[in-house]
Structures are given as structure tokens and as C-alpha cells.
Amino acid sequence: MNLLVGFSYYEILEVSRSASREDIEAAYQRMRAIYGPEGLAAYSLFTAEEREEILTQIEESYQVLSDDRRRSEYDALLREQSPPAPPDAGPHLTLPFEETSPQPAVPAPAPAAPAEAPEEAWPDPPAEISGESLRRYREALGINLDRMWERTRIRKGIIQAIEEENLSLLPASVFLKGMLLAYARALNLPAPEMAAQQYLDRLSGQKK
């Protein structure tokens, strides 16, 4: 399973496409510290095989972006592969876990509920996205942590960390956004990318 499928080298290192060589070097060292042998926090999130895969992708990203010629060629390739995005749209990220998540999403409520099932049997999606509102909605749908793992392949401990907004246990944003997208799609939330971004913005505010 490729945890970083669909992410660009810039997204893997969490730098902008205009990042300087110094920025790239600093980002590389930071990611190595998090996911290398001494990065104890990553050990609770990923298996040894997954960490090795992540480090390989980090190294590959650095080798390309730290070389002016290879970076120029890579930038040209990105421009060819990516159509122009609308002014307010962020980059589209392919869900890292979808290849191993064959389970269908929770079906949308039927237009007309059966007589024995009142309309309130289907809860409204949360208007404001937070860890608590996501947990409440998941539980209202009757989906436990085991079922969420089956649908998303996200470890139950990470699902709980998302719902508790436990910053110390959450992975880097490049992984977290993919996990949030998987979570939102597993619950059939409308506009899953908007939900994921709202959650990330909320965490960003907590870090300030």
C-alpha cells in the first residue's frame, strides 16, 4: 500500500512550489526527524513497513527537489499533468487509503423514509466540523470504531485522536488530510474536502 499515492514531492515535504533550496533542506530534515529511527511519535501511528515506505518517499522527494535540473523537469511534468485550478481551489489530493478501502460509503438517506422509520432516524450532518461533531455523527449513524477501520483502513487509535483533536498523536498534515477525507467519505459527509479543510483550519487555530 502506497501511503503517499497522488501526493506531489512538494506535498510530501510540506513545502510550497516556490520553496527555496534552504526551505527544502529544512523540511527534509524535519520529516526525517519525525519518521526516522528516532521519531518515536511515528512508531505509534505506522508499522515498520509503512515507515520505511514513507522514508523512501521523503528521500525521493528531497533528491528531486534539491537538484535544480531534476526539479525543473519535475515542475514541467506537474504543469502538464495538472489542469489549471479555479482561483479559490486548493490542490486535489488522491486519498492515500482508498486502494485498500473496498467498503462502500454509508448510503445516503432515502428520499422518503419507510413508515416504521421516522425521518429523525437519519441525523443531519454536522454544520461545524470538529473532532467532537464527527464522533457524534459517527455514533448517531451506528458506526463503531471497528467498522470505521474496515471502511478506511485508518487505525482505531488515530480515529480516536482525530475525534479527540489530540495534536500529539496526529500525523503530519499530508497524511492527516488523506485520513480526514477517508473519514468524511466513510460517513458520506457532503463536500468531504471542505470538511477536511475545516478540520485542519480548526487545528491550525489551536496551534497558534
N, C-alpha and C positions, 0 to 999 in steps of 0.2 A: 504494500500500500504506500503510495507516494503522498506524504502529508502535505506537500507543497505544490501539488499539481495545479497549474493555472496561475501561479503567482510569478511575477517578474523578479529578476535579480534585485531590483530596487526595493520591491516589497519585502523580499526575504531579509534584506539587511535593514529594512525600515528607514530608507533614505529617499529623498526626492530625486527626480531625474536630473536636477540641476546641482546635485551634491558635488562638492569639491573632493579631490583625492584625500584630503585630510578628514573630511566627513566620512568618507567610505572606510578609511582605515580605522577611525574611532568606532564606527558602527560594527565593523568586523570584529574588533577586539571585544566589544561589549557582548555580541552574540556568542562568541567563543567562550566568554566567561560564564554566560548563562547555561549553555548547552554542552560545555566541555566537561572533562572528568571532575573538575572542582565545583561545577554548578549543581549544588545539592538540591536546589529547588526543582530543577527539571527532572530529577530522579523520581519524584512523586507523581509526575504528570505523564511521562513517556517510558516505554520499555527501552532496554538497551539497544535493540534493533532500530527502534524509532529514533533514538538519539543519534545513533550512527548515521542514519539516513539524513537527519537534519543537519548534522555537522558536514556531511558531504555536500549538501546543497548550499550551505553557508560558504564553504570553501570554494565551490564552483562559482558562486556569485561574486565573491571577492576577486578571484583570479581574472574574471572577465572585466569587472568594473574598475579594477586598479590598473588595467592596461589600456592606454589611450586608444590604440588601434582596435583592439578587440571590443572596447566599449563603444567606439564609433560604429563598428559593424553591427553590434547588438542593437544600438539605438535605431539604426536604419531598419533592422528587422522588425523591431517593435512598431515602428511607424507603418510598415507595410501590413502588419497583421492586425492593427487596431484601427477601426474607423474612427473618425472624429467624434468625440463625446459631446453631448449638449453642454452648455456653459456651466450649469449647476450640478452636473452628474459627476460622481466620483468614479474611480476605476472599477470595472467589473471584476470580481474575484470568483474563480471557479471554486465550488465548495470542495475543500480538501477531503471530506469524508464520504462524498456521495457515491464513489465507486464501490464502497463496501457497505452501503446502506440500501439494500434492496427493498426494505419495508416501505409500503405506501404511506403517504401522509394521512393524517386523520381526515376523514371525509368531511366536506363542508356540510353544514346543516341543510336538510331537505327544505325546499320552499314551504311546504306545508307539513307540520308535524302530525303524526297519527293521533287519533282521538285520545289514546291512552298515554301519550307522551306530550305533556304541555310544552308550550314554547320555551318556558324558562328552563327546560331540561338542557338546552344549549346555552351556555354562558356567553356573554358578549366578550370579544377580545379586549384586552386592557387598552385603555386610551393612552395611558402613560406607561412607557416601558421602564421597568426596574426589575431587579432580581426578585423582589417580593411579589410584584404583579405577575411575573412569569410563573413563579411557583404556584400562586393561587390559581392561575388559569389552567396550568397543567393538572393540578389536583382536581379542579372542577370538571375537567374532561375525563377524570378517572384513569389517568395515565401515571403509573408509578415509575420509579427510577429504573427498574429492570426493563420496562417497556421502552423507556427513552433510550437506554443503551442499545437495545435491539434496533431501534429506528435510526439512530445517529452514529453509533459506534464511538460515542464520547463516554469516557469513563464516568462512573457514577459520582466519584469524588469531585470531578471537575464540574459536572452538572450542579452539584450542591454548592460548589464555590461560586458558580455563576449566579445561582439563586440567592446566595448569601452576600454577594458582592465582596467576596474575600480576596482582596487585592494580592495578598501574599501567596495565594495558591493559583492565581490565574496566569496563563501563559502570555507570551508576547502578543501584541495586537494582531500580528499577521496570522497567528493561529487562532486567537480568540474570535476574530471576526468570522472566520470559517465555521467555528463551533457555534456561534450565535446564529448564523444563517441556517445551520443544520437544525438547531433547536427550534427556530421560528418555523421552518418548513415542516418539521415533525408535528407541530401543533396546528399547522395550516393557518398561521397568522397572515393577515393581509399585509402586503408590502414588506416581506421579510428583510430586505436590505435596509429599508428605513428603520425597522425595529432594531436591527443590529447596530446601526449607526447611532440611534438614540441611546442605546445602552452604553456604547463606547463613549459618547459625549458625556453621559452621566458619570462614568468612571473618571474621565478626564477632569471633570469638575472636582471630584473628590481628592484627586492627587494634588491639586493646587493648594 
